Amino acid sequence: MTRDELLNALAALRRARIGAVRAPHQPLLLLWLFGRFAATGSTAVAYEEAEEPVSRLINDYGPAVMSPALARQRAAMPFVRLERTLWTLRDGDGRPVGPDAPERGAWLREHGATGRLLPDVERLLADPGTLSAAARILLDEHFTPSLETAIRAGTGLDASAAKEGTELCLPAPAREGRTGAPAPPARRAGFAEEVLRAYAYACAMCGYDGALGRNPAGLAAAHIRWHSQDGPDTADNALALCTQHHTLFDYGVLGLTEDLRIRVSGLYTCRSEAGRAVDGLHGRPLAAPRPGCPAPGPRHVAWHARQVFKHTPERAPGSVPAQAEGGDR
């Protein structure tokens, strides 16, 4: 395997779905393995060791699941399904475990399942530039920028690598599209200014309107449907949000109802007065854009509600049922 072949294989990991819900399980397992490799020089790991940290990543940055038991073992699906062009999986006796094995934590633990990226992959990842480019592809294809620092911290990847110009290192197919699929569109020039102007340079949730001279400070145009998930750079798919509420919106702590009221996840917890200020947003109407500017589009609001907002398990529309991801039953 060459460097270009590896990066193109990662770029070809299309956005998986469980039903209509996004499933970033394989990218998160890979990012965690990259961090492990950077720290130890090896990606070899028993499922029993990977289960807790990888499941936590999937719970943090993927859609909600209905079963608390399943939430503890979400690493099972990518551990079994990860592409065999990148990964090998064996039981405790050294026998290969195929991609049709049960996606259940108990089964993998019982059989002593151990996985490792292929030797050619590890050889290529030993080059820091390749490792950085590989992480860059997965982050850009499957997540939104405000989550990058947290994902890098959670996977043990060096955040400083994000500052390197990895785009220049990517092979042409990884930049221009894979297997005939178009590459994600570039961000539209003027999009951020259009959105900030529509909301009068103030956060649509709390009204924060800080500026330094003529420049807004701590305000951004936040996509409702993520750009990496085919969200368009249009005013009906964006909100002006302060840095805090942008991050909480992308985490799924904050969401929107169909009638454009703010909601706060029941999974959100806080202890301080500042933290309780977030709870105080629950039920408040979102600020309306200026006359002539479009309000958030219903289809984009519905996407965020289904794919990002952290519903409590008993009322998670579109969340992943236990049978969809395996589970010990």
Contacts in CASP RR format, 6 or more apart in sequence:
PFRMAT RR
TARGET T0000
AUTHOR 0000-0000-0000
METHOD contacts of the structure
MODEL  1
MTRDELLNALAALRRARIGAVRAPHQPLLLLWLFGRFAATGSTAVAYEEA
EEPVSRLINDYGPAVMSPALARQRAAMPFVRLERTLWTLRDGDGRPVGPD
APERGAWLREHGATGRLLPDVERLLADPGTLSAAARILLDEHFTPSLETA
IRAGTGLDASAAKEGTELCLPAPAREGRTGAPAPPARRAGFAEEVLRAYA
YACAMCGYDGALGRNPAGLAAAHIRWHSQDGPDTADNALALCTQHHTLFD
YGVLGLTEDLRIRVSGLYTCRSEAGRAVDGLHGRPLAAPRPGCPAPGPRH
VAWHARQVFKHTPERAPGSVPAQAEGGDR
1 9 0 8 1.000
1 118 0 8 1.000
1 120 0 8 1.000
1 121 0 8 1.000
1 124 0 8 1.000
2 124 0 8 1.000
3 124 0 8 1.000
3 127 0 8 1.000
3 130 0 8 1.000
3 171 0 8 1.000
4 171 0 8 1.000
4 173 0 8 1.000
4 174 0 8 1.000
6 86 0 8 1.000
6 120 0 8 1.000
6 121 0 8 1.000
6 124 0 8 1.000
6 130 0 8 1.000
6 134 0 8 1.000
7 130 0 8 1.000
7 133 0 8 1.000
7 134 0 8 1.000
7 137 0 8 1.000
7 170 0 8 1.000
7 171 0 8 1.000
7 174 0 8 1.000
8 171 0 8 1.000
8 173 0 8 1.000
8 174 0 8 1.000
8 178 0 8 1.000
9 83 0 8 1.000
9 85 0 8 1.000
9 86 0 8 1.000
10 30 0 8 1.000
10 86 0 8 1.000
10 134 0 8 1.000
10 137 0 8 1.000
10 138 0 8 1.000
10 174 0 8 1.000
11 137 0 8 1.000
11 141 0 8 1.000
11 173 0 8 1.000
11 174 0 8 1.000
11 177 0 8 1.000
11 178 0 8 1.000
12 178 0 8 1.000
12 179 0 8 1.000
13 26 0 8 1.000
13 27 0 8 1.000
13 30 0 8 1.000
13 83 0 8 1.000
13 138 0 8 1.000
13 141 0 8 1.000
14 181 0 8 1.000
15 22 0 8 1.000
15 24 0 8 1.000
15 141 0 8 1.000
15 142 0 8 1.000
15 229 0 8 1.000
16 22 0 8 1.000
16 23 0 8 1.000
16 24 0 8 1.000
16 25 0 8 1.000
16 26 0 8 1.000
17 23 0 8 1.000
18 320 0 8 1.000
18 324 0 8 1.000
18 325 0 8 1.000
19 324 0 8 1.000
20 306 0 8 1.000
20 318 0 8 1.000
21 63 0 8 1.000
21 306 0 8 1.000
21 307 0 8 1.000
21 318 0 8 1.000
21 319 0 8 1.000
21 320 0 8 1.000
22 62 0 8 1.000
22 63 0 8 1.000
22 229 0 8 1.000
22 307 0 8 1.000
23 62 0 8 1.000
23 63 0 8 1.000
23 77 0 8 1.000
23 320 0 8 1.000
24 58 0 8 1.000
24 61 0 8 1.000
24 62 0 8 1.000
24 142 0 8 1.000
24 143 0 8 1.000
25 58 0 8 1.000
25 74 0 8 1.000
25 75 0 8 1.000
25 77 0 8 1.000
25 78 0 8 1.000
25 81 0 8 1.000
26 78 0 8 1.000
26 81 0 8 1.000
26 82 0 8 1.000
26 83 0 8 1.000
27 138 0 8 1.000
27 141 0 8 1.000
27 142 0 8 1.000
27 143 0 8 1.000
28 54 0 8 1.000
28 57 0 8 1.000
28 58 0 8 1.000
28 61 0 8 1.000
28 78 0 8 1.000
28 151 0 8 1.000
28 155 0 8 1.000
29 50 0 8 1.000
29 54 0 8 1.000
29 75 0 8 1.000
29 78 0 8 1.000
29 79 0 8 1.000
29 82 0 8 1.000
30 82 0 8 1.000
30 86 0 8 1.000
30 134 0 8 1.000
30 138 0 8 1.000
31 57 0 8 1.000
31 135 0 8 1.000
31 138 0 8 1.000
31 139 0 8 1.000
31 151 0 8 1.000
31 155 0 8 1.000
31 157 0 8 1.000
32 50 0 8 1.000
32 53 0 8 1.000
32 54 0 8 1.000
32 57 0 8 1.000
32 154 0 8 1.000
32 155 0 8 1.000
32 156 0 8 1.000
33 43 0 8 1.000
33 45 0 8 1.000
33 117 0 8 1.000
34 125 0 8 1.000
34 131 0 8 1.000
34 134 0 8 1.000
34 135 0 8 1.000
34 155 0 8 1.000
34 157 0 8 1.000
35 155 0 8 1.000
35 156 0 8 1.000
35 157 0 8 1.000
36 42 0 8 1.000
36 43 0 8 1.000
36 45 0 8 1.000
36 156 0 8 1.000
37 43 0 8 1.000
37 117 0 8 1.000
37 122 0 8 1.000
37 125 0 8 1.000
37 131 0 8 1.000
38 131 0 8 1.000
38 156 0 8 1.000
38 157 0 8 1.000
38 158 0 8 1.000
39 156 0 8 1.000
41 122 0 8 1.000
41 126 0 8 1.000
42 116 0 8 1.000
42 122 0 8 1.000
43 115 0 8 1.000
43 116 0 8 1.000
43 117 0 8 1.000
43 121 0 8 1.000
43 122 0 8 1.000
44 114 0 8 1.000
44 115 0 8 1.000
44 116 0 8 1.000
45 114 0 8 1.000
45 115 0 8 1.000
45 116 0 8 1.000
46 112 0 8 1.000
46 113 0 8 1.000
46 114 0 8 1.000
46 115 0 8 1.000
47 75 0 8 1.000
47 76 0 8 1.000
47 79 0 8 1.000
47 105 0 8 1.000
47 108 0 8 1.000
47 109 0 8 1.000
47 112 0 8 1.000
47 113 0 8 1.000
47 114 0 8 1.000
47 115 0 8 1.000
48 108 0 8 1.000
48 109 0 8 1.000
48 112 0 8 1.000
50 75 0 8 1.000
50 79 0 8 1.000
51 72 0 8 1.000
51 73 0 8 1.000
51 75 0 8 1.000
51 76 0 8 1.000
51 105 0 8 1.000
51 108 0 8 1.000
51 109 0 8 1.000
52 72 0 8 1.000
52 75 0 8 1.000
53 154 0 8 1.000
54 74 0 8 1.000
54 75 0 8 1.000
54 78 0 8 1.000
54 79 0 8 1.000
55 71 0 8 1.000
55 72 0 8 1.000
55 73 0 8 1.000
55 74 0 8 1.000
55 75 0 8 1.000
57 151 0 8 1.000
57 154 0 8 1.000
57 155 0 8 1.000
58 74 0 8 1.000
58 75 0 8 1.000
58 78 0 8 1.000
59 65 0 8 1.000
59 71 0 8 1.000
59 74 0 8 1.000
60 150 0 8 1.000
60 251 0 8 1.000
61 143 0 8 1.000
61 147 0 8 1.000
61 151 0 8 1.000
63 306 0 8 1.000
63 307 0 8 1.000
63 308 0 8 1.000
63 316 0 8 1.000
63 318 0 8 1.000
63 319 0 8 1.000
63 320 0 8 1.000
64 310 0 8 1.000
64 311 0 8 1.000
64 313 0 8 1.000
64 316 0 8 1.000
64 319 0 8 1.000
64 320 0 8 1.000
65 71 0 8 1.000
65 74 0 8 1.000
65 313 0 8 1.000
65 316 0 8 1.000
65 319 0 8 1.000
65 320 0 8 1.000
65 321 0 8 1.000
65 322 0 8 1.000
65 325 0 8 1.000
66 313 0 8 1.000
66 314 0 8 1.000
66 316 0 8 1.000
66 319 0 8 1.000
66 320 0 8 1.000
66 321 0 8 1.000
66 322 0 8 1.000
67 313 0 8 1.000
67 321 0 8 1.000
67 322 0 8 1.000
67 327 0 8 1.000
68 313 0 8 1.000
69 322 0 8 1.000
69 327 0 8 1.000
69 328 0 8 1.000
70 320 0 8 1.000
70 322 0 8 1.000
70 325 0 8 1.000
70 326 0 8 1.000
70 327 0 8 1.000
73 104 0 8 1.000
73 105 0 8 1.000
73 106 0 8 1.000
73 327 0 8 1.000
73 328 0 8 1.000
74 325 0 8 1.000
75 105 0 8 1.000
76 103 0 8 1.000
76 104 0 8 1.000
76 105 0 8 1.000
76 107 0 8 1.000
76 108 0 8 1.000
76 325 0 8 1.000
76 326 0 8 1.000
76 327 0 8 1.000
77 103 0 8 1.000
77 325 0 8 1.000
77 326 0 8 1.000
79 89 0 8 1.000
79 108 0 8 1.000
79 113 0 8 1.000
79 115 0 8 1.000
80 89 0 8 1.000
80 97 0 8 1.000
80 98 0 8 1.000
80 99 0 8 1.000
80 101 0 8 1.000
80 102 0 8 1.000
80 103 0 8 1.000
80 108 0 8 1.000
81 99 0 8 1.000
81 103 0 8 1.000
82 89 0 8 1.000
84 98 0 8 1.000
84 99 0 8 1.000
85 118 0 8 1.000
86 117 0 8 1.000
86 118 0 8 1.000
86 121 0 8 1.000
87 115 0 8 1.000
87 116 0 8 1.000
87 117 0 8 1.000
87 118 0 8 1.000
88 96 0 8 1.000
88 115 0 8 1.000
88 116 0 8 1.000
88 117 0 8 1.000
88 118 0 8 1.000
89 96 0 8 1.000
89 97 0 8 1.000
89 98 0 8 1.000
89 101 0 8 1.000
89 113 0 8 1.000
89 114 0 8 1.000
89 115 0 8 1.000
90 96 0 8 1.000
90 97 0 8 1.000
90 113 0 8 1.000
90 114 0 8 1.000
90 115 0 8 1.000
91 97 0 8 1.000
91 111 0 8 1.000
91 112 0 8 1.000
91 113 0 8 1.000
91 114 0 8 1.000
92 111 0 8 1.000
92 112 0 8 1.000
92 113 0 8 1.000
92 114 0 8 1.000
97 111 0 8 1.000
97 113 0 8 1.000
101 107 0 8 1.000
101 108 0 8 1.000
101 113 0 8 1.000
102 108 0 8 1.000
102 326 0 8 1.000
103 325 0 8 1.000
103 326 0 8 1.000
103 327 0 8 1.000
104 326 0 8 1.000
104 327 0 8 1.000
104 328 0 8 1.000
105 327 0 8 1.000
105 328 0 8 1.000
106 328 0 8 1.000
116 122 0 8 1.000
117 125 0 8 1.000
124 130 0 8 1.000
125 131 0 8 1.000
125 134 0 8 1.000
128 161 0 8 1.000
129 161 0 8 1.000
129 164 0 8 1.000
129 166 0 8 1.000
129 169 0 8 1.000
130 169 0 8 1.000
131 161 0 8 1.000
132 161 0 8 1.000
132 162 0 8 1.000
132 164 0 8 1.000
132 166 0 8 1.000
132 169 0 8 1.000
133 166 0 8 1.000
133 169 0 8 1.000
133 170 0 8 1.000
135 152 0 8 1.000
135 157 0 8 1.000
135 161 0 8 1.000
136 162 0 8 1.000
136 166 0 8 1.000
136 167 0 8 1.000
136 170 0 8 1.000
137 170 0 8 1.000
137 174 0 8 1.000
139 148 0 8 1.000
139 151 0 8 1.000
139 162 0 8 1.000
140 184 0 8 1.000
140 228 0 8 1.000
141 184 0 8 1.000
141 228 0 8 1.000
142 228 0 8 1.000
143 151 0 8 1.000
143 226 0 8 1.000
143 228 0 8 1.000
144 223 0 8 1.000
144 226 0 8 1.000
144 227 0 8 1.000
144 228 0 8 1.000
144 250 0 8 1.000
146 222 0 8 1.000
146 246 0 8 1.000
146 247 0 8 1.000
146 250 0 8 1.000
147 250 0 8 1.000
147 251 0 8 1.000
148 162 0 8 1.000
149 159 0 8 1.000
149 162 0 8 1.000
151 157 0 8 1.000
152 158 0 8 1.000
152 159 0 8 1.000
152 162 0 8 1.000
153 159 0 8 1.000
167 175 0 8 1.000
175 183 0 8 1.000
176 183 0 8 1.000
177 183 0 8 1.000
184 227 0 8 1.000
184 228 0 8 1.000
184 230 0 8 1.000
185 233 0 8 1.000
187 227 0 8 1.000
187 233 0 8 1.000
188 233 0 8 1.000
191 221 0 8 1.000
191 233 0 8 1.000
191 234 0 8 1.000
191 238 0 8 1.000
192 220 0 8 1.000
192 221 0 8 1.000
194 221 0 8 1.000
194 235 0 8 1.000
195 221 0 8 1.000
195 235 0 8 1.000
195 238 0 8 1.000
195 239 0 8 1.000
195 240 0 8 1.000
196 216 0 8 1.000
196 219 0 8 1.000
196 221 0 8 1.000
196 240 0 8 1.000
197 290 0 8 1.000
198 235 0 8 1.000
198 240 0 8 1.000
198 289 0 8 1.000
198 290 0 8 1.000
198 293 0 8 1.000
198 294 0 8 1.000
199 239 0 8 1.000
199 240 0 8 1.000
199 287 0 8 1.000
199 289 0 8 1.000
199 290 0 8 1.000
200 209 0 8 1.000
200 290 0 8 1.000
201 209 0 8 1.000
201 211 0 8 1.000
201 216 0 8 1.000
201 219 0 8 1.000
201 240 0 8 1.000
202 208 0 8 1.000
202 209 0 8 1.000
202 219 0 8 1.000
202 240 0 8 1.000
202 287 0 8 1.000
203 209 0 8 1.000
203 219 0 8 1.000
203 240 0 8 1.000
203 241 0 8 1.000
203 242 0 8 1.000
203 245 0 8 1.000
203 287 0 8 1.000
204 239 0 8 1.000
204 240 0 8 1.000
204 241 0 8 1.000
204 286 0 8 1.000
204 287 0 8 1.000
204 289 0 8 1.000
205 239 0 8 1.000
205 241 0 8 1.000
205 242 0 8 1.000
205 245 0 8 1.000
205 249 0 8 1.000
205 254 0 8 1.000
205 262 0 8 1.000
205 281 0 8 1.000
205 284 0 8 1.000
205 286 0 8 1.000
205 287 0 8 1.000
206 242 0 8 1.000
206 245 0 8 1.000
206 281 0 8 1.000
207 242 0 8 1.000
207 287 0 8 1.000
208 218 0 8 1.000
208 219 0 8 1.000
208 242 0 8 1.000
209 216 0 8 1.000
209 219 0 8 1.000
210 216 0 8 1.000
210 217 0 8 1.000
210 218 0 8 1.000
210 219 0 8 1.000
211 217 0 8 1.000
218 242 0 8 1.000
218 243 0 8 1.000
219 240 0 8 1.000
219 241 0 8 1.000
219 242 0 8 1.000
219 243 0 8 1.000
220 240 0 8 1.000
220 241 0 8 1.000
220 243 0 8 1.000
220 246 0 8 1.000
221 238 0 8 1.000
221 239 0 8 1.000
221 240 0 8 1.000
222 238 0 8 1.000
222 239 0 8 1.000
222 240 0 8 1.000
222 241 0 8 1.000
222 246 0 8 1.000
222 249 0 8 1.000
222 250 0 8 1.000
223 231 0 8 1.000
223 233 0 8 1.000
223 237 0 8 1.000
223 238 0 8 1.000
224 237 0 8 1.000
224 238 0 8 1.000
224 239 0 8 1.000
224 256 0 8 1.000
224 296 0 8 1.000
224 297 0 8 1.000
224 300 0 8 1.000
224 301 0 8 1.000
224 303 0 8 1.000
224 304 0 8 1.000
225 231 0 8 1.000
225 232 0 8 1.000
225 237 0 8 1.000
225 300 0 8 1.000
225 303 0 8 1.000
225 304 0 8 1.000
226 250 0 8 1.000
226 308 0 8 1.000
227 233 0 8 1.000
229 303 0 8 1.000
229 307 0 8 1.000
231 237 0 8 1.000
231 300 0 8 1.000
234 294 0 8 1.000
235 289 0 8 1.000
235 293 0 8 1.000
235 294 0 8 1.000
236 294 0 8 1.000
236 295 0 8 1.000
236 296 0 8 1.000
236 297 0 8 1.000
236 300 0 8 1.000
237 296 0 8 1.000
237 297 0 8 1.000
237 300 0 8 1.000
238 296 0 8 1.000
239 249 0 8 1.000
239 286 0 8 1.000
239 296 0 8 1.000
241 249 0 8 1.000
245 254 0 8 1.000
245 281 0 8 1.000
248 254 0 8 1.000
248 278 0 8 1.000
249 255 0 8 1.000
249 304 0 8 1.000
249 308 0 8 1.000
250 308 0 8 1.000
251 308 0 8 1.000
251 310 0 8 1.000
252 265 0 8 1.000
252 308 0 8 1.000
252 309 0 8 1.000
252 310 0 8 1.000
253 264 0 8 1.000
253 265 0 8 1.000
253 267 0 8 1.000
253 268 0 8 1.000
253 278 0 8 1.000
253 310 0 8 1.000
254 262 0 8 1.000
254 263 0 8 1.000
254 264 0 8 1.000
254 265 0 8 1.000
254 278 0 8 1.000
254 281 0 8 1.000
254 309 0 8 1.000
255 262 0 8 1.000
255 263 0 8 1.000
255 264 0 8 1.000
255 265 0 8 1.000
255 304 0 8 1.000
255 305 0 8 1.000
255 308 0 8 1.000
255 309 0 8 1.000
256 262 0 8 1.000
256 263 0 8 1.000
256 286 0 8 1.000
256 296 0 8 1.000
256 301 0 8 1.000
256 304 0 8 1.000
256 305 0 8 1.000
257 263 0 8 1.000
257 283 0 8 1.000
258 298 0 8 1.000
258 301 0 8 1.000
258 302 0 8 1.000
260 285 0 8 1.000
260 286 0 8 1.000
260 295 0 8 1.000
260 296 0 8 1.000
260 301 0 8 1.000
261 283 0 8 1.000
261 284 0 8 1.000
261 285 0 8 1.000
261 286 0 8 1.000
262 281 0 8 1.000
262 282 0 8 1.000
262 283 0 8 1.000
262 284 0 8 1.000
262 285 0 8 1.000
262 286 0 8 1.000
263 282 0 8 1.000
263 283 0 8 1.000
263 309 0 8 1.000
264 278 0 8 1.000
264 279 0 8 1.000
264 280 0 8 1.000
264 281 0 8 1.000
264 282 0 8 1.000
265 309 0 8 1.000
265 310 0 8 1.000
265 311 0 8 1.000
265 312 0 8 1.000
266 310 0 8 1.000
266 312 0 8 1.000
267 310 0 8 1.000
267 312 0 8 1.000
268 278 0 8 1.000
268 279 0 8 1.000
268 310 0 8 1.000
270 276 0 8 1.000
270 278 0 8 1.000
270 279 0 8 1.000
286 296 0 8 1.000
288 295 0 8 1.000
289 295 0 8 1.000
305 317 0 8 1.000
306 317 0 8 1.000
306 318 0 8 1.000
311 317 0 8 1.000
311 319 0 8 1.000
313 319 0 8 1.000
322 329 0 8 1.000
323 329 0 8 1.000
END
